[in-house]
Amino acid sequence: MSTNRKHELLYFDGPGRAETIRICLHAGGVDFTDTRFQGKDWPSIKPTTPLGSVPVLKVDGVSHCQSVSLARYAGKLGGFYPLENHLEALIVDEAMDSMNELMAAAPQNSDETELLKLRKEFQEGAMTKYATFLEGLIQSNGGTGFVSTPSIADLTLWGGTVKGVASGDWTGIDSDFFDKYEGIIATVASIEKNEKVVAYYASLGK
């Protein structure tokens, strides 16, 4: 589903909360400007955003925010969101909101020793609770994917959650934390090979 509207996506120069949006816009044939910036530039950019956060998607010059809302919008354009099956749309939203809560709940602390302690407690408590819930949704769908077709939830699980943990970006969280969740691992393996995902990275020369 292409659109003639002008799109510009604003985010840090990394995947994070914007990668799902980028993939979906590309999959939808949307000619968008992928504006990336470095962390040092954030203090000057932050006041220009609606709520002091990114990603921000400008559509015909109007700024829109909230990563899950933007992913849902892009997902509809790119074929990664259930348009007709309202129950499946509910499940995708349920998974997206759960992952968003999980990322937001990760403890932060400037003291490294205290951070590691808090992250260990987080992994054993909230993170295990959310992972078990997400695994249950996937198993209810047959063991791969949250719903019958690839979705923004699959993309976000892969790029925004599992990949970050596996790479060690989540300080204090075991990099193999998700390995014991068969459905999560199967979903990640499947979406990584999705032809639209492969095409997006090929367009970047990766």
N, C-alpha and C positions, 0 to 999 in steps of 0.2 A: 504494500500500500504506500505509494509515493505521495508526496505533498509538495505544493509549490511555495509553501511558506518558507521564510528565511529562518534558519536555525543556527544558533551558536551555543556550544556547550562550554562552560567555564569550570575548570577543576585543576587540581594539582597535576604535575607531570608524573602520573602514576595511575594504576588501575583503581584501587579503592572503591568508592561508592559510585564512580562514574562509568566503570567498564561495561556494566550491563547496558547502560544507556547508549554508549558508543556502538556496541555490537548491534543493538536493535535498530538504531537509526541507519546504520550501514546496511543492515539486512532489508530494511524498508526502502532502500534506494533514496534516502534523504540526503541531499547534498548539504552537509552541515559543516560549520567551522568548529574545529576541535581546538579550542583555546586552552593551552596548558601553561601553568606558571610554577615557579619555584617557591619553596617555603619562605624564603627571604622576602618575597613580594607580597605575601599574605596580609601583613598589617595595612598596606595601602589599598589592597583590593577589598578587604573585609567590609569597610564602611559603604562600599558601593553595592553590596548584595542585600536582598530583601530582609533577611533575618541574621546576617552576620555568619553565614555558613555557605558551603558549597557541597554538591554541585548546584549550579544555576544554569537553567536552560532559557535562553532568550529566543522567543518566537516572534518574528516580525518586530524585533526591538523591545519587546516587553519581557521583563525578567520573571521567571517562575522558579520556585524552589521546592524542597522536600524530596529527598532522593527516591523514596518509594513511589511517590506520585509521578515523578519524572520517568522512572523505569516503567511504570504502568502505561504511561502515555506512549513512550518509545516502543514498548512491547506490542502495543496495538498496531503501530505503524509497521513494525518488523515481523509480525506473525509469531510473536512469542507470548501472546496473552489470549486466553479463551474468550472469544467474542460472543458466542452463542450459548455455551454451556455455563449457566450462572453458578452452579454448584462447583464446577472446576475453577471458575474465577474466584469464588470464595476461598477455596483451598490454596490457590496461588497467593492470594492476599494474606491469608493466615500464615503461610510460610514466610512471606516477605516481611511482615510485621514482626514475626518471631525472630528472624535473623537480625532485623534492625534493632530490636530490643537487646539481643545478645551482644551485638557489637557495642551498643551504648553502655551496657552494664559492666564491661571489662574495667576493673579497678585501675586507677591512676594514682601514682605517688612519686614524688621527686626523690624520695629515699629508696635506693635500689633494694636494700635488704627488706624493707617494708613492702615494696612493690612485689617482690618475689613471693613473700608470705601471702599477700592478698590474692595474687594470681593463682597460687596453689589452692587456696580455699575456693576461689571462683571456679577453677577447673573441676574440682571435686563436687561442687554444689550446683550453682546456676548453669554452668556450661554443660554439665552432664544432663541436667534436666531438659534444657533446650535441645540438645543433640538427640536425646532419646525421643523427644516429641517429634522432631523433624524426621527421624528414622521411622517412626510409626506412621507418619503420613505417607512416606515413600512405600513402605511395606503394604499399606492399604491399597496402593495403586499397582501392586504386583512386584515391587522390588527395585524398580528403576524409574526415576522421575516422579514428580509430585502429582502430575495429571497425565492424561492420555497423549498429549503432545508436548514437545519441548517448550519451556516457559521461562519467564524472567526469574522465577524462583530457582530453577535449575542453574541458570547463569550466575545468579547471586551466590548460591551455595558454593559453586565452583570457584568463581573469581573473587568474590568478596569475603568468603569465609574459609573454606578448606585450604585453598591455595596459600592464603596468608598465614595460616597456622603451620602448614607443612613447610613453608619457607623459613620459619623461625621469626617472622615479623611480630608475632604475638609474644612478647617477652614474658617468660615464666610459664608459658603453656607448652606442654609436650608436643613436639612437632608431629608425632604419630598419633595424636589424640583421636582423630577420626577413623583410624585404621580398623577399629573394631566394629564400626557401623557399616554393615555390608551394603545396605541400600544407599547410604550416602556415597560410599566409594563407587558403587555401580552408576549412580547418577552423574557423578563427576566425570567418570570415564566416558560415559555416553555423550554428555554435552560438549566435552572437549573435542570430540570427533565430529560434531554436528557440522554439516556442510556450510551453513551460514557463518558459524564461528570460525571455521577454517578460512573461509573467504575473507572475513574481516582482517585476520592477522596476515593473510597473504597480501592484502592491500597495503599493509604497513611494511611489507618486506620482511616479515618474520616467519 
